[in-house]
Amino acid sequence: MKSSIRAVVIATALVVPALSFAQGSQLTRAQVRAELAELQSVGYRAGDGDQAHYPQAIQQAEAKLAARKGATAYGGASNGTAQSGSGVSQADWNAMYTR
């Protein structure tokens, strides 16, 4: 009896960490096809038999795609400065906080 309980506890201790590393979200076929179409739009050709330049070709296509997305995306880093808030004059301070 004790050995079966011990076996269950050990098995549970081994299985729980494996389940915690499961991937949270998986890509659908439609998402993969959309990504492949985007890569093909910047010149990448999957399955053309050029296995000697595969890593370089996919990296170049991803860089082109990232540059294109970066040029059309909102936000990003700005080179200027920004100022938030300003000091309040004594007259305005008194008008708000004195009774």
Secondary structure, DSSP 8 states (H G I E B T S, - for coil): -HHHHHHHHHHHHHHHHHHHTS-S----HHHHHHHHHHHHHTT--TTSS-GGGHHHHHHHHHHHHHHHHHHHSS----SS---------HHHHHHHH--
